[in-house]
Amino acid sequence: MSISDLAVGSTVVPQTGTTTKGASFGAEVTYSDGTALTCRCERRMASKSRQRDGDGESRGYRLYFASDPGLHDGQRLKLTKMHEYTLPVPELLRVNGTRFQGSPDGDLQMWIVLADSDTRRGQSAANTET
């Protein structure tokens, strides 16, 4: 089994935000979707996650990619599919770390992205926020 075979089952969509000022001078961020990326997504252990929901449950994720996804710290992602299941409401994530892991001989390469939930209670995965 190769890394490519392991880094499947989930889909994330990178988003880019554009800030505009409204008539009342309030800032509004509009997000546009990038190209969907295939990965393997797993929830992180509660002790290793920086963010927890109201029930104390872990809201952190670890994303595994077979090639460089080109993501950076602070970038927003939309998780649309997890473990071959299309989510009825996508979860918003915020990248908080990336790293490359490879074997000494270079034949195995994997990119690992750490992300925390960026979805707030009552918020949908709409492409705007104020």
N, C-alpha and C positions, 0 to 999 in steps of 0.2 A: 504494500500500500504506500502510495506517495503522499507528499505534503498536499498536493493538489486534490487528492481524494479526501483528505481530512478537512480541508478548509472550505467546506460547502455546507449547505443547509440553511443559511441565513442570508438576508439581503439588507444592506444599509445604503441609504442615499445621502451623499454629502450635500450640505446646503451652504449657500453663500448669502450673507445678509447685507442689505442696503438700508442705511438709515436716512429717513426724510423727516422734515419738520412739518407738522400740521398747521392749520390755521390758528390754533390756540398755542402755538409754539411748543407743543408736546412732540417728543420724538417717537417715531414709529419705525420699526425694523420690518422690512419685507424680505422674506427668504425665497430664493429660487433653488430648485432642485438640480443637482448635477447628475452624472451618470451612475446608475445603480451598481453597487459592488457586491460580489459574492464572497462570503466568509463563513466562518463558524463562530457563533456567538454563545458565550456561556456566562451565567451570572457568577460574580466573584463571591468568595466567602465573606460573610458578614464582618469578620475581624479585619479583613483587608480592604474593605470599602470605606471611603471617607464619608459617604452620604447614606442616610437611612430614611426610610419613609416613616409615617406616623406609627406604624406597628413595630418599628425597630428592625424591620427586614431589610436586607441588603438591596441596594438599588444600583450597584456597580456591575459593569460588564467587562468581559475580556473578549476581544475580537481577534480571530486568527485569519491571516491572509496568506495565500500562496505566492503573491507578488506584491511589490510595493504599492500600497493604495494611495500614496501621496497625501495623507492626512496630516494635520498639524494640531498642536495643543490649542484648545479653545474652540476648535471647529465644531459646528453643530451637525449631527447626523440624524437621519430618520430611519429607525429600525422598522422595516415593513414585514419581514419574514424571519421566523426563528424556529429552528429544528424542523424545517420543511412545512411549517404552519404559517399561513398568511395571517397576520394580526388584524383583527377587525378595526382597531384604532392603532395606528403606528405610534411607537414610543419615541420621544425625542431624547437624544443623548448628547453629551458634551465631551469631546476628547480631552483627556487629562494626562496622557502619556503615550509615547510610541517607542518601540524598540525593535531591533532586528536580531534574529537568532539564527545561527547557522552552525553546521558541523565543521570540524577542523579541515576536512578535505574539500569543503565548499559544495558538496553535492546536495545537501539539504538546507533549504533556506525558508524562513518563515518570518513574517512581520506580525507583531503583536501590538494591538492598540487597546489601551485602557480607557474606558468611558464611564461616566456617571449619568444617571437619569437626569434629564433637563425638563421633564414634563412636570408641570405643577398641577395641584388639585384643581379640577374644573376646567383645565386647559385642554383644548383639542390639539391635534397636530397640524393646525392651520399654518399657513405660511406667513402670518403676521403676528406681531406682539407689540404691546405698547409699554 
